[in-house]
Amino acid sequence: MIEVQSALVHEDLIKEDFVCNLSKCKGICCIEGDSGAPLEQSEKAILEEIYPKIKHLLAPKGIAAIEEYGTSVLDLDGDLTTPCVDGNKECAYVTFENGITKCAIEKAYEEGIVDWKKPISCHLYPIRITQYPEFEVLNYDRWHICKDACTFGRELKVPVYKFLKDPLIRKYGADWYTELEENIAIES
């Protein structure tokens, strides 16, 4: 583990390679899983605020799920997540373009409709954060559906932490990311 301020970064984020390959996986991570995307408490209010602005981008079944369950829900473990449709699989916020699953929130962001890109857990994937009272641990979440991203990352020689530079800066700030790079250089 590498310590960066109040976060511990698992070495797999440095040693393992990863680059999303939507042409291969078709965005399956947004339609598979045990529950919706993890949310930070502050993101609950953001989803409530932006829902009317992005509703027109959502699939009818996504709208139905949000209208029934709300813009965020508690999953079976009591964790705050995005709501799902189709038996807790597909995120209610997905949209489909040319056979590829995409995030309607991110689409609205790219179109200038909202100024929030998407839940940070989605932006950071395959990093998953475990929070403790005094620190956070950043782990690499291995999921078989991302094998093409692992292969593509190895081909391009892009470690997880470099692939996720922008979301890591979004979450922790530029100084944090610079410190991470400095600590990695020391460890190498």
MILUM-329765 format. One record per atom (N, C-alpha, C): residue in three letters; x negated, y, z negated. Coordinates in steps of 0.2 Angstrom, whole numbers, plus 2048, in hexadecimal, padded with zeros to 3 digits. Example, Ala and Ser with C-alpha at 12.3 -4.5 7.8 and 13.67 -1.06 7.14 Angstrom:
BEGIN
ala7BE7E47D9/ala7C27EA7D9/ala7BE7F07D9/ser7C07F57DD/ser7BC7FB7DC/ser7C08007D9/
This chain:
BEGIN
met7FC7FA800/met800800800/met7FC806800/ile7FE80B804/ile7FB812804/ile7FF817800/glu7FC81A7FB/glu80081F7F8/glu8008267FB/val8068297FD/val80682F800/val80B8337FC/gln8098387F8/gln80D83C7F3/gln8118377EF/ser8188377EF/ser81B8337EB/ser81E82D7EF/ala81B82B7F4/ala81D8257F8/ala8178207F9/leu81981A7F9/leu8148147FA/leu816812801/val811811805/val81280F80C/val80F80880D/his81380380F/his8117FD810/his80C7FC816/glu8077F8815/glu8017F881A/glu8047F6821/asp80A7F2821/asp80C7F0827/asp80E7F582C/leu8107FB829/leu81280182D/leu80C804831/ile80680282F/ile800804832/ile7FD7FE837/lys7FE7F8834/lys7FB7F2838/lys7FF7EF83E/glu8067F083D/glu80B7ED842/glu80C7F3847/asp80D7F084D/asp80F7F5853/asp8177F4854/phe8197FA857/phe8217FA858/phe82280085C/val8267FF862/val829804866/val830802868/cys835805866/cys83C803869/cys83C802870/asn83F7FD873/asn83F7FC87A/asn8477FA87B/leu84A80087C/leu85280087D/leu8537FC884/ser84F7FC889/ser8517F988F/ser8517F188E/lys84E7EF888/lys84E7E7887/lys8537E6881/cys8537EA87C/cys8587E8876/cys85F7EB877/lys8607F087B/lys8667F387C/lys8697F7876/gly8657F8871/gly8677FC86B/gly86B7F7866/ile8697F1866/ile86D7EC862/ile86D7ED85B/cys8687F1858/cys8677F2851/cys86D7F684F/cys8717FA853/cys8777FE851/cys87D7FA851/ile87D7F3854/ile8837EF854/ile8827E9850/glu87C7E884D/glu87B7E1849/glu8797E3842/gly87A7DF83E/gly8787E0837/gly87E7DE832/asp87C7DF82C/asp8817DD826/asp8857E3824/ser8837E9826/ser8877EF824/ser8847F5828/gly8877FA827/gly88580082B/gly87E803829/ala87C80882C/ala87680B82B/ala87680E824/pro87080D820/pro870810819/pro87081881A/leu87381B815/leu874822815/leu87182580E/glu86E82B80F/glu86C82E809/glu872832806/gln873833800/gln8798377FD/gln87A83D801/ser875841802/ser876847806/ser87984780D/glu878841810/glu87B840817/glu88283F817/lys88583D811/lys88C83C811/lys890842813/ala88E848810/ala89184E811/ala890850819/ile88A84F81B/ile888851822/ile88D84D827/leu88E846826/leu89384382A/leu89A84582A/glu89C847824/glu8A384A823/glu8A3850827/glu89E854827/glu89E85B82B/glu89E85A832/ile89A856835/ile89985583C/ile89E85183F/tyr8A184C83C/tyr8A684883F/tyr8AB84B844/pro8AE850842/pro8B2853847/pro8AF85684E/lys8A985884D/lys8A585A853/lys8A2854857/ile8A284E855/ile89F849858/ile8A484485A/lys8AA844858/lys8AF83F858/lys8B183E860/his8B0842864/his8B284186B/his8AC83D86F/leu8A783C86B/leu8A183886E/leu8A283086C/leu8A682F867/leu8A7828864/leu8AC824868/ala8AA81D868/ala8AF81886B/ala8B5818866/pro8BB817869/pro8C1817866/pro8C181285F/lys8BE80C860/lys8BD80885A/lys8B980B854/gly8B480F856/gly8B0813851/gly8B481884E/ile8B881C852/ile8BD82184F/ile8C181E84A/ala8C481884C/ala8C9814848/ala8C6812841/ala8C0810842/ala8BC80E83B/ala8BB814837/ile8B981983A/ile8B881F836/ile8BE822833/glu8C3822837/glu8CA825834/glu8CC82082F/glu8CB81A82F/glu8CD81582A/glu8C9815824/tyr8C2815825/tyr8BE81481F/tyr8BA81A81D/gly8BA81F821/gly8B682581F/gly8B0826823/thr8AD82C823/thr8A682D827/thr8A0829824/ser8A182781D/ser89C82381A/ser8A081E816/val89C818814/val8A0813810/val89A81080B/leu89D80D806/leu898809802/leu899802804/asp8937FF805/asp8937F8808/asp8947F3802/leu8937EC803/leu8947E77FE/leu88F7E87F8/asp88A7EB7F9/asp8857EC7F4/asp8857F27F0/gly88A7F67F3/gly88B7FD7EF/gly8878027F2/asp8848017F8/asp8808067FB/asp88480A800/leu882811800/leu885815805/leu88381480C/thr888812811/thr886811818/thr88B81481D/thr889814823/thr88E816828/thr893810829/pro89981282A/pro89E80D82B/pro89D809831/cys8A0803832/cys89F7FE837/cys8A67FC83A/val8A67FA840/val8AB7F7843/val8AA7EF845/asp8AE7EC847/asp8AD7E5849/asp8AA7E0843/gly8AD7E083E/gly8AB7DC838/gly8A47DE836/asn8A37E4834/asn89C7E6831/asn8967E5836/lys8977E683C/lys8927E6841/lys8907EC844/glu8947EE848/glu8937F484C/glu8947FB848/cys88F7FF848/cys890806845/cys89580A848/ala89980D845/ala89F811847/ala89C81784B/tyr89681984B/tyr89381F84E/tyr89081D855/val891817857/val88D81585E/val891818863/thr88E819869/thr89181A86F/thr88D816874/phe89081487A/phe88C81087F/phe88B814885/glu885813888/glu88381688E/glu87F811892/asn882810898/asn87F80B89D/asn87D804899/gly881802895/gly8807FC892/gly87B7FC88C/ile87980288A/ile875803884/ile87880687F/thr878804879/thr87B807873/thr87780D871/lys87A81286F/lys87681886D/lys87A81B867/cys877820864/cys87A82385E/cys87E829861/ala88582A85F/ala888830861/ala88683685E/ile884835857/ile88183B854/ile87B83E857/glu877839859/glu87183B85D/glu87283F863/lys87783C867/lys87983F86D/lys87C84686C/ala880847867/ala88384D865/ala87D852863/tyr878850860/tyr87285485E/tyr86E856865/glu86D851869/glu86A85386F/glu86E857874/glu874857873/glu87985C877/glu87A863874/gly87786486E/gly87786A86A/gly87E86B866/ile882865866/ile888866862/ile88786685B/val882862858/val881862851/val879863850/asp87786584A/asp870866849/asp86D861845/trp87085B844/trp86D856840/trp86D850845/lys86784D845/lys86584884A/lys869841849/lys86983E843/lys86C838841/lys86A83683A/pro86D831837/pro86B82F831/pro86382E831/ile86083082B/ile85882F82B/ile85682782B/ser85B823829/ser85981C829/ser859819830/cys85D81C834/cys85D81A83B/cys85781D83F/his85682383D/his850826841/his84982383F/leu849820838/leu84381D836/leu842816838/tyr84781383A/tyr84780B83B/tyr84180A840/pro83D80583E/pro83E7FF839/pro83B800832/ile83A806830/ile83880882A/ile83F808825/arg83E804820/arg84480481B/arg840807814/ile84480B811/ile84180E80B/ile84580B805/thr841809800/thr8448077F9/thr84280D7F4/gln84780F7F1/gln8468157ED/gln8468127E5/tyr8418157E2/tyr8408147DB/tyr84181A7D7/pro84281B7D1/pro8428217CD/pro83C8267CF/glu8368237CF/glu8308287CF/glu82D8287D6/phe82F8237DB/phe82C8237E1/phe83081F7E6/glu82E81F7EC/glu83181B7F2/glu82C8167F5/val82F8117F7/val82A80C7FB/val82D80C802/leu82880D807/leu82A80C80E/leu828805811/asn82D801813/asn82B7FB815/asn82D7FA81C/tyr82A7F5820/tyr82B7F3827/tyr8307EE826/asp8367EF829/asp83C7EA82A/asp83B7E6830/arg83A7E082F/arg8397DC835/arg8407D9836/trp8427D983D/trp8497D783F/trp8487D4846/his84A7CE846/his8497CA84D/his84B7CD853/ile8507D2852/ile8537D5858/ile84E7DA85B/cys8497DC857/cys8447E1859/cys83E7DE85C/lys83E7D885D/lys8387D4860/lys8357D8866/asp83A7DB86B/asp8377DE870/asp8347E586F/ala8367E8869/ala8337EE867/ala82C7EC864/cys82B7E7861/cys8247E585E/cys8207E3864/thr8227E0869/thr81E7DE86F/thr81C7E4873/phe8217E9874/phe8207EF877/phe81B7F3873/gly81B7F486D/gly8177F7869/gly80F7F4869/arg80F7EE869/arg8087EB86A/arg8057EC871/glu8097EC876/glu8077EE87D/glu8047F587D/leu8087FA87A/leu80680187A/leu801803874/lys8007FE86F/lys7FC7FF869/lys7FE805865/val804805863/val80780A85F/val80A807859/pro806809853/pro80880684D/pro80F80A84B/val812806846/val819808844/val819810842/tyr81481183D/tyr81481883B/tyr81381E840/lys80F81C845/lys80F82184B/lys81582184F/phe81881C850/phe81E81C854/phe824820850/leu82382084A/leu828823846/leu82682A843/lys82182D846/lys81E833844/lys823838843/asp82883A848/asp82D83F847/asp83283E841/pro834838841/pro83983783B/pro835837834/leu82F835834/leu82B83582E/leu82A83C82C/ile829841831/ile82884882F/ile82F84B82D/arg834849831/arg83B84B82F/arg83C849828/lys83B843825/lys83C84181F/lys838844819/tyr83184481B/tyr82C846816/tyr82884C817/gly82884F81D/gly82585581F/gly81E854822/ala81C859826/ala815858829/ala80F857825/asp80F85A81F/asp80A85981B/asp809852818/trp80F84F817/trp80F848815/trp80C84481A/tyr80E845820/tyr80C841826/tyr804842827/thr802848826/thr7FB849827/thr7F7845822/glu7FA84581B/glu7F7842816/glu7F783A817/leu7FC83881A/leu7FC83181C/leu7F782F821/glu7F6833826/glu7F183282B/glu7EA832828/glu7E9837823/glu7E2837820/glu7E183181C/asn7E682F818/asn7E5829814/asn7E4822818/ile7E782281E/ile7E681C823/ile7DF81C825/ala7DC822827/ala7D6823829/ala7D1821824/ile7D282381E/ile7CE821818/ile7CE819817/glu7D4816818/glu7D480F817/glu7D180B81C/ser7D180E822/ser7CE80A828/ser7C7809828/
